[in-house]
Amino acid sequence: MSTILIEIRQAKPPDAGAVADTHDEAWRSAYQGIIPGIELEKLVSRRGAEWWDSAIRKGSRISILVFGDLVAGYANYGRNRARSLSYDGEIYELYLRPEFQGLGFGRRLFSAARKDLAASGMKSLVIWALSDNDPAVEFYRALGGRPVARSSERFGTRTLDKVAFGWPS
């Protein structure tokens, strides 16, 4: 019998390629049919290993969930960027490879990111999701997030609605 280690830790420069691969798989799965194909390709291709390496080296808060020796997911977070919302922290991205979804790993990554933000004094939290991304919307609702704002974002010729979920301190 073998034991597989599941670990959540801060990303390091050698993880950049694995985070890029995870980003690629997760985004293609989450947004296929929502974000127009050519725009999705542009978004994915901009975030290769070099981009992630640079973000990690610059000190971006990126936690990864490692399953055995595979990066199964990541969360990227920091200060809230929407000044109109009275929340301290923001999770910018939280993604899992498709085969790791629905197993409780997203909840674990969310909790780790929230705990890290709170340790830095950012006790309230906001996360944005595209309204058409039903799995993400349901996930954030299940975690206790309440819709607190709406906006939209253009992807080529298409404008998509997005919703902010908030967790007060």
Backbone as JSON Lines, residues from 0, in Angstrom:
{"i":0,"aa":"M","n":[0.84,-1.17,0.0],"ca":[0.0,0.0,0.0],"c":[0.89,1.24,0.0]}
{"i":1,"aa":"S","n":[0.54,2.19,-0.84],"ca":[1.32,3.42,-0.89],"c":[0.48,4.59,-0.4]}
{"i":2,"aa":"T","n":[1.15,5.6,0.08],"ca":[0.5,6.8,0.57],"c":[0.88,7.95,-0.33]}
{"i":3,"aa":"I","n":[-0.12,8.7,-0.76],"ca":[0.13,9.88,-1.6],"c":[0.01,11.11,-0.71]}
{"i":4,"aa":"L","n":[1.04,11.93,-0.76],"ca":[1.07,13.15,0.03],"c":[0.3,14.26,-0.69]}
{"i":5,"aa":"I","n":[-0.56,14.94,0.03],"ca":[-1.26,16.12,-0.48],"c":[-0.76,17.3,0.35]}
{"i":6,"aa":"E","n":[-0.22,18.29,-0.34],"ca":[0.42,19.41,0.34],"c":[-0.03,20.72,-0.3]}
{"i":7,"aa":"I","n":[-0.24,21.73,0.54],"ca":[-0.46,23.08,0.04],"c":[0.7,23.91,0.53]}
{"i":8,"aa":"R","n":[1.37,24.59,-0.41],"ca":[2.54,25.39,-0.06],"c":[2.67,26.54,-1.05]}
{"i":9,"aa":"Q","n":[3.54,27.47,-0.7],"ca":[3.83,28.59,-1.6],"c":[4.61,28.08,-2.81]}
{"i":10,"aa":"A","n":[4.27,28.59,-3.98],"ca":[4.98,28.21,-5.2],"c":[6.4,28.75,-5.17]}
{"i":11,"aa":"K","n":[7.3,27.97,-5.76],"ca":[8.71,28.36,-5.88],"c":[9.05,28.41,-7.37]}
{"i":12,"aa":"P","n":[10.11,29.12,-7.76],"ca":[10.45,29.2,-9.19],"c":[10.47,27.86,-9.94]}
{"i":13,"aa":"P","n":[10.97,26.76,-9.35],"ca":[10.94,25.5,-10.1],"c":[9.52,24.98,-10.39]}
{"i":14,"aa":"D","n":[8.5,25.52,-9.72],"ca":[7.11,25.11,-9.93],"c":[6.47,25.8,-11.13]}
{"i":15,"aa":"A","n":[7.12,26.8,-11.69],"ca":[6.5,27.65,-12.71],"c":[5.93,26.85,-13.88]}
{"i":16,"aa":"G","n":[6.66,25.9,-14.4],"ca":[6.17,25.1,-15.52],"c":[4.93,24.3,-15.17]}
{"i":17,"aa":"A","n":[4.91,23.71,-13.99],"ca":[3.76,22.92,-13.56],"c":[2.54,23.81,-13.3]}
{"i":18,"aa":"V","n":[2.77,25.02,-12.78],"ca":[1.66,25.94,-12.57],"c":[1.1,26.38,-13.93]}
{"i":19,"aa":"A","n":[1.99,26.63,-14.9],"ca":[1.55,27.01,-16.25],"c":[0.7,25.89,-16.86]}
{"i":20,"aa":"D","n":[1.14,24.64,-16.71],"ca":[0.37,23.51,-17.24],"c":[-1.0,23.4,-16.57]}
{"i":21,"aa":"T","n":[-1.02,23.61,-15.25],"ca":[-2.27,23.55,-14.5],"c":[-3.21,24.67,-14.96]}
{"i":22,"aa":"H","n":[-2.66,25.88,-15.11],"ca":[-3.43,27.02,-15.6],"c":[-4.04,26.69,-16.97]}
{"i":23,"aa":"D","n":[-3.23,26.17,-17.86],"ca":[-3.67,25.83,-19.21],"c":[-4.85,24.86,-19.16]}
{"i":24,"aa":"E","n":[-4.69,23.74,-18.47],"ca":[-5.76,22.73,-18.4],"c":[-7.01,23.27,-17.73]}
{"i":25,"aa":"A","n":[-6.83,23.97,-16.61],"ca":[-7.98,24.46,-15.85],"c":[-8.77,25.51,-16.64]}
{"i":26,"aa":"W","n":[-8.06,26.45,-17.27],"ca":[-8.75,27.5,-18.01],"c":[-9.47,26.94,-19.23]}
{"i":27,"aa":"R","n":[-8.84,26.03,-19.95],"ca":[-9.5,25.44,-21.13],"c":[-10.77,24.71,-20.71]}
{"i":28,"aa":"S","n":[-10.71,24.01,-19.59],"ca":[-11.86,23.28,-19.09],"c":[-12.96,24.24,-18.59]}
{"i":29,"aa":"A","n":[-12.56,25.24,-17.83],"ca":[-13.54,26.15,-17.21],"c":[-14.22,27.07,-18.22]}
{"i":30,"aa":"Y","n":[-13.48,27.52,-19.22],"ca":[-13.99,28.6,-20.07],"c":[-14.32,28.21,-21.5]}
{"i":31,"aa":"Q","n":[-14.09,26.95,-21.88],"ca":[-14.46,26.53,-23.23],"c":[-15.97,26.68,-23.4]}
{"i":32,"aa":"G","n":[-16.38,27.4,-24.43],"ca":[-17.8,27.66,-24.65],"c":[-18.31,28.9,-23.94]}
{"i":33,"aa":"I","n":[-17.49,29.51,-23.09],"ca":[-17.88,30.75,-22.4],"c":[-17.09,31.92,-22.99]}
{"i":34,"aa":"I","n":[-15.76,31.83,-22.93],"ca":[-14.89,32.84,-23.54],"c":[-14.66,32.41,-24.98]}
{"i":35,"aa":"P","n":[-14.86,33.32,-25.95],"ca":[-14.64,32.94,-27.36],"c":[-13.27,32.29,-27.55]}
{"i":36,"aa":"G","n":[-13.22,31.25,-28.4],"ca":[-12.03,30.41,-28.58],"c":[-10.73,31.15,-28.8]}
{"i":37,"aa":"I","n":[-10.71,32.1,-29.72],"ca":[-9.46,32.81,-30.0],"c":[-9.01,33.65,-28.81]}
{"i":38,"aa":"E","n":[-9.97,34.23,-28.1],"ca":[-9.63,35.03,-26.91],"c":[-9.12,34.13,-25.79]}
{"i":39,"aa":"L","n":[-9.73,32.96,-25.63],"ca":[-9.27,32.01,-24.62],"c":[-7.84,31.56,-24.93]}
{"i":40,"aa":"E","n":[-7.56,31.29,-26.2],"ca":[-6.21,30.89,-26.59],"c":[-5.2,31.99,-26.24]}
{"i":41,"aa":"K","n":[-5.55,33.24,-26.49],"ca":[-4.65,34.36,-26.16],"c":[-4.4,34.41,-24.66]}
{"i":42,"aa":"L","n":[-5.46,34.29,-23.87],"ca":[-5.32,34.35,-22.41],"c":[-4.44,33.22,-21.88]}
{"i":43,"aa":"V","n":[-4.64,32.02,-22.4],"ca":[-3.86,30.86,-21.94],"c":[-2.4,30.99,-22.38]}
{"i":44,"aa":"S","n":[-2.17,31.37,-23.64],"ca":[-0.8,31.41,-24.15],"c":[0.05,32.5,-23.5]}
{"i":45,"aa":"R","n":[-0.59,33.55,-23.0],"ca":[0.17,34.62,-22.31],"c":[0.73,34.16,-20.98]}
{"i":46,"aa":"R","n":[0.19,33.11,-20.42],"ca":[0.56,32.68,-19.08],"c":[1.4,31.41,-19.09]}
{"i":47,"aa":"G","n":[2.48,31.43,-19.83],"ca":[3.39,30.29,-19.87],"c":[4.3,30.25,-18.65]}
{"i":48,"aa":"A","n":[5.23,29.32,-18.67],"ca":[6.14,29.11,-17.54],"c":[6.93,30.38,-17.21]}
{"i":49,"aa":"E","n":[7.33,31.16,-18.22],"ca":[8.11,32.38,-17.96],"c":[7.28,33.39,-17.17]}
{"i":50,"aa":"W","n":[6.0,33.51,-17.54],"ca":[5.11,34.45,-16.83],"c":[5.0,34.05,-15.36]}
{"i":51,"aa":"W","n":[4.75,32.76,-15.11],"ca":[4.6,32.28,-13.74],"c":[5.91,32.4,-12.97]}
{"i":52,"aa":"D","n":[7.01,32.1,-13.61],"ca":[8.32,32.24,-12.96],"c":[8.52,33.7,-12.52]}
{"i":53,"aa":"S","n":[8.22,34.63,-13.39],"ca":[8.37,36.05,-13.06],"c":[7.46,36.43,-11.88]}
{"i":54,"aa":"A","n":[6.21,35.98,-11.93],"ca":[5.26,36.3,-10.84],"c":[5.75,35.75,-9.51]}
{"i":55,"aa":"I","n":[6.24,34.53,-9.52],"ca":[6.73,33.9,-8.29],"c":[7.95,34.65,-7.76]}
{"i":56,"aa":"R","n":[8.89,34.96,-8.65],"ca":[10.11,35.66,-8.24],"c":[9.83,37.08,-7.74]}
{"i":57,"aa":"K","n":[8.78,37.71,-8.25],"ca":[8.42,39.06,-7.81],"c":[7.66,39.05,-6.48]}
{"i":58,"aa":"G","n":[7.35,37.86,-5.96],"ca":[6.71,37.77,-4.66],"c":[5.2,37.69,-4.68]}
{"i":59,"aa":"S","n":[4.6,37.43,-5.84],"ca":[3.15,37.23,-5.87],"c":[2.79,36.08,-4.95]}
{"i":60,"aa":"R","n":[1.66,36.21,-4.29],"ca":[1.2,35.13,-3.42],"c":[0.52,34.08,-4.27]}
{"i":61,"aa":"I","n":[1.21,32.98,-4.44],"ca":[0.69,31.87,-5.23],"c":[0.88,30.61,-4.4]}
{"i":62,"aa":"S","n":[-0.24,30.04,-3.95],"ca":[-0.2,28.76,-3.24],"c":[-0.54,27.67,-4.23]}
{"i":63,"aa":"I","n":[0.14,26.54,-4.09],"ca":[-0.15,25.4,-4.95],"c":[-0.58,24.21,-4.11]}
{"i":64,"aa":"L","n":[-1.47,23.4,-4.69],"ca":[-1.86,22.16,-4.08],"c":[-1.14,21.06,-4.86]}
{"i":65,"aa":"V","n":[-0.28,20.33,-4.16],"ca":[0.51,19.28,-4.78],"c":[-0.06,17.93,-4.35]}
{"i":66,"aa":"F","n":[-0.39,17.11,-5.33],"ca":[-0.92,15.77,-5.11],"c":[0.16,14.8,-5.58]}
{"i":67,"aa":"G","n":[0.84,14.17,-4.63],"ca":[2.0,13.35,-4.99],"c":[3.09,14.27,-5.51]}
{"i":68,"aa":"D","n":[3.41,14.15,-6.78],"ca":[4.41,15.05,-7.37],"c":[3.81,15.94,-8.46]}
{"i":69,"aa":"L","n":[2.48,16.02,-8.5],"ca":[1.78,16.8,-9.52],"c":[1.14,18.04,-8.92]}
{"i":70,"aa":"V","n":[1.34,19.19,-9.54],"ca":[0.62,20.4,-9.12],"c":[-0.8,20.25,-9.64]}
{"i":71,"aa":"A","n":[-1.73,20.04,-8.71],"ca":[-3.13,19.79,-9.06],"c":[-3.95,21.07,-9.1]}
{"i":72,"aa":"G","n":[-3.47,22.13,-8.46],"ca":[-4.21,23.39,-8.44],"c":[-3.38,24.51,-7.86]}
{"i":73,"aa":"Y","n":[-3.91,25.71,-8.0],"ca":[-3.22,26.88,-7.47],"c":[-4.23,27.97,-7.11]}
{"i":74,"aa":"A","n":[-3.8,28.84,-6.23],"ca":[-4.56,30.05,-5.89],"c":[-3.57,31.21,-5.91]}
{"i":75,"aa":"N","n":[-3.99,32.29,-6.51],"ca":[-3.2,33.52,-6.62],"c":[-4.02,34.6,-5.92]}
{"i":76,"aa":"Y","n":[-3.44,35.31,-4.97],"ca":[-4.24,36.22,-4.14],"c":[-3.4,37.35,-3.56]}
{"i":77,"aa":"G","n":[-4.09,38.34,-3.01],"ca":[-3.42,39.49,-2.41],"c":[-4.44,40.53,-1.99]}
{"i":78,"aa":"R","n":[-4.05,41.8,-2.05],"ca":[-4.95,42.89,-1.68],"c":[-6.09,43.02,-2.68]}
{"i":79,"aa":"N","n":[-7.24,43.42,-2.18],"ca":[-8.4,43.67,-3.03],"c":[-8.08,44.79,-4.02]}
{"i":80,"aa":"R","n":[-8.33,44.54,-5.3],"ca":[-8.03,45.52,-6.34],"c":[-9.19,46.46,-6.63]}
{"i":81,"aa":"A","n":[-10.4,46.1,-6.21],"ca":[-11.59,46.93,-6.47],"c":[-11.82,47.89,-5.3]}
{"i":82,"aa":"R","n":[-11.37,49.11,-5.47],"ca":[-11.46,50.09,-4.37],"c":[-12.9,50.39,-3.96]}
{"i":83,"aa":"S","n":[-13.85,50.15,-4.86],"ca":[-15.25,50.41,-4.55],"c":[-15.84,49.36,-3.6]}
{"i":84,"aa":"L","n":[-15.13,48.26,-3.41],"ca":[-15.61,47.2,-2.51],"c":[-14.83,47.24,-1.2]}
{"i":85,"aa":"S","n":[-15.54,47.17,-0.11],"ca":[-14.89,47.3,1.21],"c":[-14.43,45.95,1.75]}
{"i":86,"aa":"Y","n":[-13.57,45.31,0.99],"ca":[-12.97,44.05,1.41],"c":[-11.46,44.22,1.38]}
{"i":87,"aa":"D","n":[-10.78,43.58,2.33],"ca":[-9.32,43.74,2.43],"c":[-8.58,42.93,1.37]}
{"i":88,"aa":"G","n":[-8.88,41.64,1.3],"ca":[-8.16,40.74,0.43],"c":[-8.99,40.28,-0.75]}
{"i":89,"aa":"E","n":[-8.29,39.68,-1.72],"ca":[-8.95,39.15,-2.91],"c":[-8.21,37.89,-3.35]}
{"i":90,"aa":"I","n":[-8.97,36.88,-3.69],"ca":[-8.4,35.73,-4.39],"c":[-8.61,36.03,-5.86]}
{"i":91,"aa":"Y","n":[-7.51,36.24,-6.58],"ca":[-7.58,36.6,-7.99],"c":[-7.91,35.39,-8.85]}
{"i":92,"aa":"E","n":[-7.35,34.26,-8.47],"ca":[-7.56,33.02,-9.22],"c":[-7.52,31.84,-8.26]}
{"i":93,"aa":"L","n":[-8.38,30.87,-8.51],"ca":[-8.34,29.61,-7.79],"c":[-8.77,28.54,-8.79]}
{"i":94,"aa":"Y","n":[-7.85,27.71,-9.2],"ca":[-8.12,26.72,-10.24],"c":[-7.52,25.37,-9.9]}
{"i":95,"aa":"L","n":[-8.22,24.33,-10.32],"ca":[-7.75,22.95,-10.2],"c":[-7.77,22.3,-11.59]}
{"i":96,"aa":"R","n":[-6.86,21.37,-11.8],"ca":[-6.94,20.55,-13.0],"c":[-8.3,19.84,-12.96]}
{"i":97,"aa":"P","n":[-8.92,19.63,-14.12],"ca":[-10.27,19.05,-14.13],"c":[-10.42,17.74,-13.35]}
{"i":98,"aa":"E","n":[-9.42,16.87,-13.41],"ca":[-9.54,15.57,-12.73],"c":[-9.48,15.67,-11.21]}
{"i":99,"aa":"F","n":[-9.13,16.85,-10.68],"ca":[-9.06,17.04,-9.23],"c":[-10.24,17.86,-8.69]}
{"i":100,"aa":"Q","n":[-11.18,18.2,-9.56],"ca":[-12.34,18.97,-9.12],"c":[-13.37,18.05,-8.48]}
{"i":101,"aa":"G","n":[-14.09,18.59,-7.51],"ca":[-15.13,17.82,-6.84],"c":[-14.64,16.9,-5.75]}
{"i":102,"aa":"L","n":[-13.37,17.04,-5.35],"ca":[-12.78,16.15,-4.34],"c":[-12.48,16.87,-3.02]}
{"i":103,"aa":"G","n":[-12.85,18.14,-2.92],"ca":[-12.58,18.91,-1.71],"c":[-11.27,19.68,-1.75]}
{"i":104,"aa":"F","n":[-10.5,19.55,-2.84],"ca":[-9.22,20.23,-2.93],"c":[-9.38,21.74,-3.12]}
{"i":105,"aa":"G","n":[-10.42,22.15,-3.84],"ca":[-10.68,23.59,-4.02],"c":[-10.98,24.26,-2.69]}
{"i":106,"aa":"R","n":[-11.74,23.58,-1.87],"ca":[-12.07,24.09,-0.53],"c":[-10.8,24.23,0.3]}
{"i":107,"aa":"R","n":[-9.9,23.26,0.19],"ca":[-8.65,23.31,0.95],"c":[-7.76,24.47,0.48]}
{"i":108,"aa":"L","n":[-7.7,24.68,-0.85],"ca":[-6.91,25.79,-1.39],"c":[-7.51,27.12,-0.96]}
{"i":109,"aa":"F","n":[-8.83,27.23,-1.02],"ca":[-9.51,28.44,-0.59],"c":[-9.18,28.74,0.87]}
{"i":110,"aa":"S","n":[-9.3,27.74,1.73],"ca":[-9.03,27.92,3.16],"c":[-7.59,28.34,3.41]}
{"i":111,"aa":"A","n":[-6.65,27.74,2.68],"ca":[-5.24,28.09,2.86],"c":[-4.99,29.54,2.43]}
{"i":112,"aa":"A","n":[-5.56,29.96,1.31],"ca":[-5.38,31.33,0.84],"c":[-6.02,32.31,1.82]}
{"i":113,"aa":"R","n":[-7.21,31.99,2.28],"ca":[-7.9,32.87,3.23],"c":[-7.12,33.01,4.54]}
{"i":114,"aa":"K","n":[-6.56,31.91,5.0],"ca":[-5.77,31.92,6.23],"c":[-4.51,32.77,6.04]}
{"i":115,"aa":"D","n":[-3.85,32.64,4.9],"ca":[-2.65,33.42,4.61],"c":[-2.98,34.91,4.54]}
{"i":116,"aa":"L","n":[-4.08,35.25,3.9],"ca":[-4.5,36.66,3.83],"c":[-4.8,37.19,5.24]}
{"i":117,"aa":"A","n":[-5.52,36.41,6.03],"ca":[-5.88,36.84,7.39],"c":[-4.63,37.05,8.24]}
{"i":118,"aa":"A","n":[-3.61,36.22,8.05],"ca":[-2.35,36.36,8.8],"c":[-1.66,37.68,8.47]}
{"i":119,"aa":"S","n":[-1.98,38.25,7.32],"ca":[-1.42,39.56,6.91],"c":[-2.39,40.7,7.2]}
{"i":120,"aa":"G","n":[-3.43,40.42,7.98],"ca":[-4.37,41.45,8.37],"c":[-5.53,41.66,7.41]}
{"i":121,"aa":"M","n":[-5.61,40.84,6.37],"ca":[-6.7,40.96,5.39],"c":[-7.76,39.92,5.73]}
{"i":122,"aa":"K","n":[-8.66,40.3,6.63],"ca":[-9.61,39.34,7.17],"c":[-10.89,39.2,6.35]}
{"i":123,"aa":"S","n":[-11.25,40.22,5.57],"ca":[-12.4,40.1,4.69],"c":[-11.89,39.81,3.27]}
{"i":124,"aa":"L","n":[-12.73,39.21,2.46],"ca":[-12.26,38.64,1.2],"c":[-13.31,38.76,0.11]}
{"i":125,"aa":"V","n":[-12.85,38.98,-1.12],"ca":[-13.72,39.02,-2.29],"c":[-13.1,38.16,-3.4]}
{"i":126,"aa":"I","n":[-13.96,37.55,-4.2],"ca":[-13.55,36.77,-5.36],"c":[-14.52,37.08,-6.5]}
{"i":127,"aa":"W","n":[-13.99,37.29,-7.7],"ca":[-14.81,37.51,-8.89],"c":[-14.91,36.23,-9.7]}
{"i":128,"aa":"A","n":[-16.07,35.99,-10.29],"ca":[-16.27,34.83,-11.18],"c":[-17.17,35.25,-12.34]}
{"i":129,"aa":"L","n":[-16.93,34.69,-13.5],"ca":[-17.83,34.94,-14.63],"c":[-19.18,34.3,-14.3]}
{"i":130,"aa":"S","n":[-20.25,35.03,-14.5],"ca":[-21.58,34.53,-14.15],"c":[-21.95,33.25,-14.9]}
{"i":131,"aa":"D","n":[-21.43,33.08,-16.12],"ca":[-21.72,31.89,-16.91],"c":[-20.91,30.67,-16.48]}
{"i":132,"aa":"N","n":[-19.96,30.84,-15.58],"ca":[-19.16,29.73,-15.09],"c":[-19.89,29.12,-13.89]}
{"i":133,"aa":"D","n":[-20.92,28.33,-14.19],"ca":[-21.78,27.77,-13.15],"c":[-21.03,27.0,-12.07]}
{"i":134,"aa":"P","n":[-20.05,26.16,-12.41],"ca":[-19.35,25.44,-11.33],"c":[-18.66,26.4,-10.35]}
{"i":135,"aa":"A","n":[-18.04,27.47,-10.85],"ca":[-17.37,28.42,-9.96],"c":[-18.39,29.17,-9.1]}
{"i":136,"aa":"V","n":[-19.47,29.61,-9.72],"ca":[-20.5,30.34,-8.97],"c":[-21.06,29.46,-7.85]}
{"i":137,"aa":"E","n":[-21.36,28.21,-8.17],"ca":[-21.89,27.3,-7.15],"c":[-20.85,27.0,-6.07]}
{"i":138,"aa":"F","n":[-19.6,26.86,-6.47],"ca":[-18.52,26.6,-5.51],"c":[-18.41,27.73,-4.5]}
{"i":139,"aa":"Y","n":[-18.39,28.98,-4.97],"ca":[-18.26,30.12,-4.06],"c":[-19.49,30.29,-3.18]}
{"i":140,"aa":"R","n":[-20.67,30.0,-3.71],"ca":[-21.89,30.02,-2.89],"c":[-21.81,28.95,-1.79]}
{"i":141,"aa":"A","n":[-21.34,27.76,-2.16],"ca":[-21.24,26.66,-1.18],"c":[-20.23,26.98,-0.08]}
{"i":142,"aa":"L","n":[-19.24,27.83,-0.39],"ca":[-18.26,28.25,0.62],"c":[-18.78,29.4,1.49]}
{"i":143,"aa":"G","n":[-20.0,29.83,1.24],"ca":[-20.6,30.9,2.05],"c":[-20.45,32.29,1.46]}
{"i":144,"aa":"G","n":[-19.94,32.39,0.24],"ca":[-19.81,33.7,-0.4],"c":[-21.16,34.27,-0.76]}
{"i":145,"aa":"R","n":[-21.31,35.57,-0.58],"ca":[-22.55,36.27,-0.92],"c":[-22.27,37.21,-2.08]}
{"i":146,"aa":"P","n":[-23.11,37.23,-3.1],"ca":[-22.92,38.18,-4.19],"c":[-22.95,39.61,-3.65]}
{"i":147,"aa":"V","n":[-21.91,40.4,-3.95],"ca":[-21.81,41.76,-3.42],"c":[-21.66,42.82,-4.51]}
{"i":148,"aa":"A","n":[-21.37,42.4,-5.74],"ca":[-21.21,43.36,-6.83],"c":[-21.28,42.62,-8.16]}
{"i":149,"aa":"R","n":[-21.58,43.39,-9.2],"ca":[-21.59,42.86,-10.56],"c":[-20.81,43.8,-11.45]}
{"i":150,"aa":"S","n":[-20.24,43.25,-12.5],"ca":[-19.52,44.04,-13.49],"c":[-19.55,43.27,-14.79]}
{"i":151,"aa":"S","n":[-18.78,43.73,-15.75],"ca":[-18.67,42.99,-17.0],"c":[-17.25,43.13,-17.52]}
{"i":152,"aa":"E","n":[-16.89,42.22,-18.42],"ca":[-15.55,42.23,-19.0],"c":[-15.66,41.82,-20.46]}
{"i":153,"aa":"R","n":[-14.9,42.51,-21.3],"ca":[-14.9,42.2,-22.74],"c":[-13.85,41.16,-23.06]}
{"i":154,"aa":"F","n":[-14.25,40.23,-23.9],"ca":[-13.36,39.2,-24.44],"c":[-13.56,39.24,-25.95]}
{"i":155,"aa":"G","n":[-12.72,39.99,-26.63],"ca":[-12.9,40.18,-28.06],"c":[-14.19,40.94,-28.32]}
{"i":156,"aa":"T","n":[-15.1,40.35,-29.06],"ca":[-16.37,41.0,-29.38],"c":[-17.47,40.68,-28.37]}
{"i":157,"aa":"R","n":[-17.18,39.84,-27.41],"ca":[-18.19,39.41,-26.44],"c":[-17.97,40.06,-25.08]}
{"i":158,"aa":"T","n":[-19.05,40.55,-24.49],"ca":[-19.01,41.11,-23.14],"c":[-19.68,40.11,-22.21]}
{"i":159,"aa":"L","n":[-18.97,39.72,-21.15],"ca":[-19.48,38.73,-20.2],"c":[-19.7,39.36,-18.84]}
{"i":160,"aa":"D","n":[-20.78,38.96,-18.21],"ca":[-21.12,39.42,-16.87],"c":[-20.25,38.69,-15.85]}
{"i":161,"aa":"K","n":[-19.85,39.4,-14.79],"ca":[-19.13,38.75,-13.7],"c":[-19.71,39.21,-12.38]}
{"i":162,"aa":"V","n":[-19.57,38.37,-11.39],"ca":[-20.13,38.64,-10.06],"c":[-19.01,38.52,-9.03]}
{"i":163,"aa":"A","n":[-19.05,39.4,-8.04],"ca":[-18.11,39.34,-6.92],"c":[-18.81,38.68,-5.73]}
{"i":164,"aa":"F","n":[-18.12,37.72,-5.14],"ca":[-18.6,37.07,-3.92],"c":[-17.76,37.6,-2.77]}
{"i":165,"aa":"G","n":[-18.42,37.93,-1.67],"ca":[-17.71,38.47,-0.52],"c":[-17.87,37.63,0.73]}
{"i":166,"aa":"W","n":[-16.83,37.68,1.54],"ca":[-16.81,37.07,2.87],"c":[-16.35,38.16,3.83]}
{"i":167,"aa":"P","n":[-17.24,38.66,4.69],"ca":[-16.82,39.7,5.64],"c":[-15.86,39.13,6.67]}
{"i":168,"aa":"S","n":[-15.21,40.02,7.45],"ca":[-14.25,39.53,8.44],"c":[-14.96,38.86,9.6]}
